[in-house]
Every structure is written in C-alpha cells, then in structure tokens.
C-alpha cells in the first residue's frame, strides 16, 4: 500500500484518524492476506461471505500499512500484543512515546486512530433500523441516558442511539476493557447543548480522565473517539485522512463536538 510519508513526530501533538471505504479500495486481497500474520489470515478465512473476508483483510492491511509508515518499518507480518480483553498493542512495552492505536469497522467503512502519549479507542456504527433497540437500551443504557433518550422526538432516536453506542464502545476500547465492562454503568449522554461533560464510571478502579469526541466522518454513520486524559482542545488536534485508494490521500478537517469524561472510582 503506497502511503504518503507523514512524520511520526506529528503524533507528538496530534491524533490521526484514517478512514476508508473498503469496498472502494482496489487492494488485492489475495496478495494482502499473504502479508498478514498467520492468526489474522486464519481469522479472515473464517468469514462465511467473501465480502466480509475482503473487508477484514483490507482494514487490517491498512492498519499495518499506516503503523509501518509511522514506525518506518515493514510491519505487515508483525504480531500484536493483546491484553486480557483482546485490545491490540505493539509488542514493545508501552512508554510515553510509543504509538497507541485502535481500529473499528462497520459494513464497508473502516477507521483507524493513532496517538502517541495517550490510550485511544475508536468506534464507528452504521445507522440503521434496529428492531430490538428498546431491549438493548433497557439492558445497556444508564438511567440518565434512558431519560434523555426517551425525551427525544421519535424521528431522531435511532441516530442518537448509535451516537451513544459509538461513544460507549470508543471509551471502553480506550480503557482496554471492551465489552467486558457493564455498559449501563457508563453515562455518556451529557448536555447536548454543551460541548463538554464529566461522567462517573461506577465500580471502576480507573480514576484518570477521558475525553470523548463525536466525529462526522461518513454520511449515515456515527463515530466517536476516546482519548485518555483531559483534552479540551482535542477537536483542533485531530487530523483526518480519507484515502480514496491506496495512492490518493486527502486531508479533511471537520468541526466536532468534544465531550470531557472523568472516570472515577
């Protein structure tokens, strides 16, 4: 994958988000899957439909291409370290300068996020009709989220549901806990008229701050970024890269909403 050379020193002060429409990529999956580590190649082979296999291969190949660019090395076949909950990281023990990353995909869209000093999580969700949405809300939303959600006009509830869900998943992925943590213990509703909010995560031993950023990357999708620490200027530090194909990278900035989240004991 032919990518532009971006100085990894940019990550000292920036967060980079790469987003791609996997179905528009002309990457050869037959060749790409041979470059991936054995575990990832086997996982790709377990998908029943070829389109899902191709999307997995293209997304993970893009992640490794960008990591290789930042690290100035061939990173395609390198194994990741994973924590107890499956969050991937570089094999080298993390320090203040190591690159943190996260990946998410929904349907044909894949997003990868990179930072240097802070743990990071990203999630993207295709907005669509969800027949069992009420059941999911009852099980996974906090009482405050339920109250705010039920106060919304019916036409806007589906979009808000996926916005809330993307925030929750991005935060849990940044924390490195994934879906092992009770979703209804996290309240990310906030004040929709304010760009910032502070929340309490009940029963958690994590006491540091987390910043959540809503992102409007692709029409019809909800996406969120979560970053460890308090970053009131996060919207101004995020750079978006939208490769139309492997050789064409465009840069686009958007106005995003920042949500400051405090994770307390």
C-alpha positions in Angstrom: 0.0 0.0 0.0 1.6 3.3 -1.2 1.0 5.9 1.5 2.4 9.4 1.9 5.3 9.8 4.3 3.9 11.5 7.4 6.5 12.4 10.0 5.6 10.4 13.2 6.7 13.4 15.2 3.3 14.9 14.2 1.8 12.4 16.7 3.5 14.4 19.5 0.8 16.9 19.3 -1.9 15.4 17.0 -4.3 12.5 16.9 -4.6 10.9 13.4 -7.7 9.2 12.2 -7.6 7.2 8.9 -10.9 6.3 7.3 -11.6 4.3 4.2 -14.5 2.9 2.2 -13.2 -0.7 2.0 -15.5 -1.6 -1.0 -13.9 1.2 -3.0 -10.3 0.1 -2.4 -8.6 -1.7 -5.3 -6.2 -3.6 -2.9 -5.7 -7.2 -4.0 -6.9 -9.3 -1.0 -5.2 -12.4 -2.5 -1.9 -10.7 -2.1 -2.6 -8.8 1.1 -3.7 -11.8 3.1 -0.4 -13.4 2.4 1.3 -10.5 4.1 -0.7 -10.6 7.3 0.3 -12.7 10.4 -1.0 -16.2 10.4 -3.5 -15.6 13.2 -5.1 -12.7 11.2 -5.1 -14.6 8.0 -6.9 -17.5 9.7 -9.5 -15.2 11.2 -10.1 -13.7 7.8 -10.7 -17.2 6.4 -13.4 -17.9 9.0 -15.8 -15.3 7.5 -18.6 -17.1 5.6 -19.0 -14.4 2.9 -16.2 -13.3 0.7 -17.1 -9.6 1.0 -16.7 -9.8 4.8 -13.3 -11.6 4.4 -12.2 -8.9 1.9 -13.2 -6.1 4.2 -11.3 -7.6 7.2 -8.2 -8.1 5.1 -8.3 -4.6 3.6 -8.9 -3.0 7.0 -6.1 -4.8 8.8 -3.8 -4.3 5.9 -4.4 -0.5 6.1 -3.8 -0.5 9.9 -0.5 -2.2 9.4 0.5 0.0 6.4 -0.1 3.1 8.5 1.7 1.7 11.5 4.7 0.8 9.3 4.7 4.3 8.0 4.8 5.8 11.5 7.4 3.3 12.6 9.4 3.5 9.4 9.5 -0.3 9.1 7.8 -3.3 7.4 5.0 -4.1 9.9 2.7 -6.3 7.8 3.5 -9.7 9.5 4.4 -8.5 13.0 2.3 -10.0 15.8 0.5 -7.6 18.2 0.4 -8.0 22.0 -3.1 -8.2 23.3 -4.3 -7.6 26.8 -6.8 -9.8 28.8 -9.7 -8.3 26.9 -8.2 -8.5 23.4 -7.1 -4.9 22.9 -4.1 -5.0 20.5 -0.9 -3.0 21.1 2.7 -3.0 19.9 4.8 -5.8 21.3 7.3 -3.3 22.8 6.2 -2.4 26.3 4.3 0.9 26.1 6.0 4.1 27.3 5.2 7.7 26.9 6.4 7.8 23.4 5.0 4.5 22.0 2.2 4.7 19.4 -1.2 3.7 20.6 -3.8 2.7 18.0 -7.3 1.3 17.6 -9.4 0.0 14.7 -13.1 -0.2 14.1 -15.3 -1.1 11.1 -19.0 -1.2 10.3 -20.2 -2.5 7.0 -17.8 -1.1 4.3 -16.2 1.6 6.5 -13.0 1.2 8.4 -11.5 3.7 10.8 -8.1 3.6 12.5 -6.9 6.0 15.2 -3.3 6.7 16.3 -1.9 8.7 19.2 1.5 8.8 21.0 1.0 9.7 24.6 -2.5 8.5 25.5 -4.5 5.3 25.3 -7.0 5.6 22.5 -10.2 4.0 21.3 -12.4 4.5 18.2 -15.8 3.1 17.1 -17.9 3.6 14.1 -21.5 2.4 13.7 -23.8 2.2 10.6 -27.0 4.0 11.4 -29.9 1.6 10.6 -33.3 0.5 11.8 -32.8 -1.8 14.9 -35.9 -3.8 15.8 -34.6 -4.7 19.3 -33.4 -1.2 20.1 -35.7 -0.9 23.1 -34.3 -4.2 24.6 -30.7 -3.0 24.1 -31.5 0.3 25.7 -33.1 -1.3 28.8 -30.0 -3.5 29.3 -27.2 -1.2 28.3 -28.1 2.4 28.9 -27.8 4.2 32.3 -30.9 5.7 33.9 -29.9 9.2 32.8 -29.3 8.0 29.2 -32.7 6.4 29.2 -34.3 9.5 30.5 -32.6 11.7 27.9 -33.3 9.3 25.1 -37.0 8.9 25.9 -37.3 12.7 25.9 -36.2 12.9 22.2 -38.6 13.1 19.3 -39.1 9.7 17.7 -37.5 10.7 14.3 -34.2 11.4 16.0 -33.9 8.5 18.3 -32.2 6.0 16.0 -29.4 8.4 15.2 -29.0 9.2 18.9 -28.9 5.6 19.8 -25.9 4.9 17.6 -24.2 8.1 18.7 -24.5 7.0 22.3 -23.3 3.4 21.4 -20.3 4.7 19.5 -19.3 6.8 22.5 -19.6 3.9 24.9 -17.6 1.5 22.7 -14.9 4.0 22.0 -14.4 4.7 25.7 -14.4 1.0 26.7 -11.9 0.2 23.9 -9.6 3.1 25.0 -9.8 1.7 28.6 -8.8 -1.7 27.2 -11.8 -3.4 28.6 -14.0 -3.9 25.6 -17.5 -5.2 26.2 -16.4 -6.9 29.5 -17.5 -3.8 31.4 -21.1 -3.1 32.1 -22.4 -0.6 29.6 -25.2 0.6 31.9 -22.5 1.8 34.3 -21.3 4.4 31.8 -23.2 7.5 31.3 -22.1 9.4 28.2 -25.4 11.3 27.4 -24.1 14.7 28.6 -25.7 18.0 27.8 -26.4 18.2 24.1 -26.2 22.0 24.3 -22.7 21.9 25.7 -19.5 20.6 24.0 -18.2 19.0 27.3 -19.4 16.7 30.0 -17.9 14.9 33.0 -19.1 11.4 33.9 -18.5 8.9 36.7 -17.9 5.3 35.8 -19.3 3.3 38.7 -17.3 0.4 40.2 -14.2 1.2 38.2 -10.7 1.3 39.6 -9.7 3.8 36.8 -9.5 7.3 38.2 -8.0 9.2 35.3 -9.8 11.5 32.9 -11.1 10.5 29.4 -12.1 12.8 26.5 -14.7 11.7 24.0 -15.0 13.3 20.6 -18.0 12.8 18.3 -16.9 12.5 14.7 -18.9 13.0 11.5 -16.7 11.0 9.1 -19.1 9.3 6.6 -22.7 10.1 6.0 -25.0 7.6 7.6 -22.5 6.5 10.3 -22.0 7.5 13.9 -18.4 7.6 15.1 -16.6 8.6 18.3 -13.0 8.8 19.5 -11.9 8.4 23.1 -8.6 9.5 24.5 -7.0 9.1 27.9 -6.6 12.4 29.8 -8.3 15.8 29.7 -8.0 17.3 26.2 -10.2 20.4 25.9 -8.5 21.2 22.6 -8.9 17.8 21.1 -11.1 18.9 18.1 -8.2 21.1 17.0 -5.6 18.4 17.3 -7.3 15.6 15.2 -6.3 15.2 11.6 -8.5 13.1 9.3 -7.1 11.1 6.3 -9.5 9.8 3.8 -7.7 7.6 1.2 -9.8 7.3 -2.0 -7.4 4.5 -2.9 -4.0 3.2 -1.9 -2.3 6.1 -3.7 -4.5 9.0 -3.1 -4.7 10.5 0.3 -6.8 13.6 1.0 -6.9 15.6 4.2 -10.1 16.9 5.7 -10.9 18.7 8.9 -14.3 18.9 10.5 -15.9 20.8 13.3 -16.5 18.2 16.0 -18.0 18.2 19.5 -15.8 17.5 22.5 -17.1 15.6 25.5 -14.8 15.5 28.5 -15.3 12.4 30.6 -14.0 11.7 34.0 -13.6 8.1 35.1 -13.7 8.0 38.9 -13.7 5.3 41.5 
